[in-house]
Amino acid sequence: MVDIISRARWGARPPRSRTTVALSARRGFMVHHSDGPTTQTPAQIQAFHMGPARNWSDVGYNFLISDDGRIYEGRGWTTAGAHCPGHNTSALGVCVIGTYSRALPSSAALAAVAELYAEANRRTGRQLDVLGHRDGFSTSCPGARLYDWVRDGMPTTSPTEGDDDMVGLRQGDRGERVKYLQELLTKGGHSVGAAGIDGDYGPATSKAVLAAREAEGSKQNFGDRITGAAAKQIMSQFIKAHL
């Protein structure tokens, strides 16, 4: 069983009202970020949500996850959330505390998200759709880096040496890190276009990234950015070409 810190343990205020939702109605698992510092507490987020700025009945999320990987009960498994219009009943709202536009959460926080997702599947008896907040609403939440991780299937393994130099690159980037990526792709058997290794992450490089991923069996359909899983797949193609 997943260790979830109860509302009583973190000192939650009682909700003003609540709407019960059967677990059988849950179809999604929606990831958010708090868009604040990692030092925020569930109590501070609840106070903001229940205060004049939002005036909600309770903290909006069903669960919250701190930077050290602790999982906190928000509205819980069977209460409708207030995290995304049109998805508050069908999806569990899970907030990773912090801002993740430029950096990923800690490995402990990511592992906690994956662990909570597995528990949600166990409790509902089905595999829930994994979503980022922006999949249901016009917003930048849960931040570009965290959203990439969500779209990539929420991998929890850490990058190996060499992978770090690629992770975070996106189409439009230029420089030595892009040249490194292009060199690995080229030596792994994937053309980066007529210009060759020019340090420009353009459409041809995106096409090569996607080809490398597909060669490794990935079901993802994007090559315009390098996630942790993408870096591992590119490195694997490079290694196989030199065995």
C-alpha positions as CSV (number, residue, x, y, z in Angstrom):
1,M,0.0,0.0,0.0
2,V,1.1,3.5,-0.8
3,D,1.9,5.7,2.3
4,I,-0.4,8.7,2.0
5,I,-0.2,11.4,4.7
6,S,-3.8,12.0,5.8
7,R,-5.5,15.3,6.1
8,A,-5.5,15.0,9.8
9,R,-1.7,14.4,9.9
10,W,-0.9,17.6,7.9
11,G,-3.5,19.7,9.6
12,A,-6.0,20.3,6.8
13,R,-8.9,22.6,7.5
14,P,-12.4,20.9,7.1
15,P,-14.0,21.5,3.7
16,R,-16.9,23.8,3.4
17,S,-18.7,21.2,1.3
18,R,-17.9,18.1,-0.8
19,T,-19.3,16.1,-3.7
20,T,-18.8,12.4,-3.5
21,V,-17.5,10.5,-6.7
22,A,-17.5,6.8,-7.1
23,L,-14.2,5.3,-7.9
24,S,-15.9,3.6,-10.9
25,A,-16.4,7.1,-12.4
26,R,-12.6,7.8,-12.5
27,R,-11.1,7.6,-15.9
28,G,-8.1,9.9,-15.7
29,F,-5.0,10.8,-13.7
30,M,-4.2,14.5,-14.2
31,V,-0.8,15.9,-13.2
32,H,-0.4,19.5,-12.2
33,H,2.3,21.7,-10.7
34,S,1.7,24.3,-8.0
35,D,3.6,26.9,-10.0
36,G,5.4,28.0,-6.8
37,P,8.4,27.1,-4.7
38,T,9.1,23.6,-3.6
39,T,8.9,24.8,0.0
40,Q,5.1,25.3,-0.3
41,T,3.1,23.2,2.0
42,P,-0.3,21.6,1.5
43,A,-1.7,23.8,4.2
44,Q,-0.4,26.9,2.3
45,I,-1.9,25.7,-0.9
46,Q,-5.2,24.9,0.8
47,A,-5.3,28.4,2.4
48,F,-4.8,30.0,-1.0
49,H,-7.5,27.9,-2.6
50,M,-10.0,28.6,0.2
51,G,-9.1,32.2,0.4
52,P,-10.5,35.2,-1.5
53,A,-8.4,34.6,-4.6
54,R,-10.2,31.3,-5.3
55,N,-12.9,30.9,-2.7
56,W,-13.1,27.2,-3.2
57,S,-14.6,24.8,-0.7
58,D,-11.2,23.0,-0.1
59,V,-7.8,22.5,-1.6
60,G,-8.4,21.8,-5.3
61,Y,-6.3,18.7,-5.8
62,N,-7.1,15.1,-4.8
63,F,-3.5,14.6,-3.8
64,L,-0.3,16.6,-3.5
65,I,3.3,15.5,-3.7
66,S,6.3,17.3,-2.1
67,D,9.8,17.5,-3.4
68,D,11.0,14.8,-1.0
69,G,8.4,12.4,-2.4
70,R,5.8,12.5,0.3
71,I,2.2,12.0,-0.8
72,Y,-0.5,14.1,0.9
73,E,-4.2,13.5,0.9
74,G,-6.1,16.5,-0.6
75,R,-9.7,15.8,-1.5
76,G,-8.9,12.1,-1.6
77,W,-10.1,9.2,-3.8
78,T,-13.8,9.8,-3.7
79,T,-14.4,13.5,-3.7
80,A,-14.7,15.7,-6.8
81,G,-11.8,18.0,-7.3
82,A,-11.5,21.6,-8.4
83,H,-8.4,21.2,-10.5
84,C,-9.6,21.3,-14.1
85,P,-13.1,22.2,-15.5
86,G,-14.7,19.3,-17.2
87,H,-12.4,16.8,-15.5
88,N,-13.0,17.3,-11.8
89,T,-15.2,14.2,-11.5
90,S,-13.6,11.9,-14.1
91,A,-9.9,12.6,-13.3
92,L,-7.9,12.5,-10.1
93,G,-6.0,15.8,-9.8
94,V,-2.4,15.3,-8.6
95,C,-0.2,18.3,-7.8
96,V,3.5,18.1,-7.7
97,I,4.6,21.0,-5.5
98,G,7.0,23.4,-7.3
99,T,7.5,24.9,-10.7
100,Y,8.5,22.7,-13.6
101,S,8.8,24.7,-16.7
102,R,12.6,24.5,-16.9
103,A,13.5,21.6,-14.7
104,L,12.0,18.2,-13.6
105,P,10.9,17.5,-10.1
106,S,13.2,15.4,-7.9
107,S,13.5,11.7,-8.6
108,A,11.7,11.1,-5.3
109,A,8.8,13.2,-6.4
110,L,8.6,11.5,-9.8
111,A,8.7,8.1,-8.2
112,A,5.9,9.1,-5.9
113,V,3.7,10.2,-8.8
114,A,4.3,6.9,-10.6
115,E,3.6,5.0,-7.3
116,L,0.3,6.9,-6.8
117,Y,-0.7,6.3,-10.4
118,A,-0.2,2.5,-9.8
119,E,-2.3,2.7,-6.7
120,A,-5.0,4.6,-8.5
121,N,-5.1,1.9,-11.2
122,R,-5.3,-0.8,-8.5
123,R,-8.2,0.9,-6.7
124,T,-10.2,1.7,-9.8
125,G,-9.5,-1.7,-11.4
126,R,-8.5,-0.1,-14.7
127,Q,-5.6,1.7,-16.3
128,L,-6.4,5.4,-16.0
129,D,-5.5,7.8,-18.8
130,V,-2.4,9.9,-17.9
131,L,-3.0,13.6,-18.5
132,G,-1.3,16.9,-17.9
133,H,-3.4,19.9,-16.9
134,R,-2.9,21.4,-20.3
135,D,-4.6,18.4,-21.9
136,G,-7.9,19.6,-20.5
137,F,-7.5,23.4,-20.2
138,S,-5.6,26.2,-21.8
139,T,-2.7,26.6,-19.4
140,S,1.1,26.0,-19.2
141,C,0.5,23.7,-16.2
142,P,2.2,21.4,-15.3
143,G,5.2,23.1,-16.8
144,A,7.0,22.0,-20.0
145,R,9.5,19.6,-18.4
146,L,7.0,17.9,-16.2
147,Y,4.5,17.7,-19.1
148,D,7.1,16.0,-21.3
149,W,7.7,13.4,-18.6
150,V,4.0,12.8,-18.3
151,R,3.7,12.4,-22.1
152,D,6.7,10.1,-22.1
153,G,4.9,7.6,-19.9
154,M,6.2,8.8,-16.5
155,P,9.6,6.9,-16.5
156,T,11.2,6.7,-13.1
157,T,14.7,5.5,-14.1
158,S,17.5,8.1,-13.9
159,P,19.5,9.1,-17.0
160,T,22.8,7.3,-17.5
161,E,26.1,9.1,-18.1
162,G,25.9,10.8,-21.5
163,D,22.1,11.0,-21.5
164,D,22.2,14.1,-19.3
165,D,23.8,16.1,-22.2
166,M,20.8,15.5,-24.3
167,V,17.8,15.7,-21.9
168,G,15.9,18.9,-22.2
169,L,16.9,19.8,-25.7
170,R,14.0,20.9,-28.0
171,Q,13.5,21.8,-31.6
172,G,14.8,25.3,-32.2
173,D,17.8,24.8,-29.9
174,R,21.3,25.4,-31.2
175,G,24.8,24.7,-30.0
176,E,27.3,22.1,-28.9
177,R,24.7,19.9,-27.1
178,V,22.7,19.7,-30.3
179,K,25.9,18.7,-32.2
180,Y,26.4,15.9,-29.6
181,L,22.8,14.7,-30.1
182,Q,23.2,14.9,-33.9
183,E,26.5,12.9,-33.8
184,L,24.9,10.1,-31.8
185,L,21.9,10.0,-34.2
186,T,24.2,10.0,-37.2
187,K,26.5,7.3,-35.8
188,G,23.4,5.3,-34.8
189,G,22.2,5.2,-38.4
190,H,19.8,8.1,-38.5
191,S,20.2,11.0,-40.9
192,V,19.9,14.5,-39.5
193,G,19.5,16.1,-42.9
194,A,21.7,17.5,-45.7
195,A,23.3,20.0,-43.5
196,G,24.7,17.2,-41.3
197,I,26.0,17.9,-37.8
198,D,25.4,21.6,-37.7
199,G,24.2,22.2,-34.2
200,D,20.7,23.2,-35.3
201,Y,17.8,21.2,-33.9
202,G,15.5,21.6,-36.8
203,P,12.8,19.4,-38.4
204,A,15.4,16.9,-39.9
205,T,16.8,16.3,-36.4
206,S,13.3,15.9,-35.0
207,K,12.6,13.3,-37.7
208,A,15.9,11.5,-36.8
209,V,15.0,11.5,-33.1
210,L,11.6,10.0,-33.8
211,A,13.1,7.4,-36.1
212,A,15.6,6.3,-33.3
213,R,12.8,6.1,-30.8
214,E,10.6,4.0,-33.1
215,A,13.6,1.7,-33.8
216,E,13.7,1.0,-30.0
217,G,10.0,0.2,-30.0
218,S,8.7,3.5,-28.6
219,K,5.0,4.2,-29.1
220,Q,5.5,8.0,-28.7
221,N,4.9,10.1,-31.7
222,F,7.2,13.1,-31.2
223,G,10.8,13.8,-31.9
224,D,10.8,17.6,-31.2
225,R,12.3,17.3,-27.7
226,I,14.5,15.0,-25.7
227,T,13.1,13.4,-22.6
228,G,14.9,11.0,-20.4
229,A,13.4,8.0,-22.2
230,A,14.3,9.5,-25.6
231,A,17.9,10.0,-24.6
232,K,18.2,6.4,-23.5
233,Q,16.7,5.2,-26.8
234,I,19.1,7.3,-28.9
235,M,22.1,6.1,-26.8
236,S,20.9,2.5,-27.3
237,Q,20.8,3.0,-31.1
238,F,24.3,4.4,-31.0
239,I,25.6,1.5,-28.9
240,K,23.9,-1.2,-31.1
241,A,25.5,0.4,-34.2
242,H,28.9,-0.1,-32.7
243,L,28.7,-3.6,-31.3
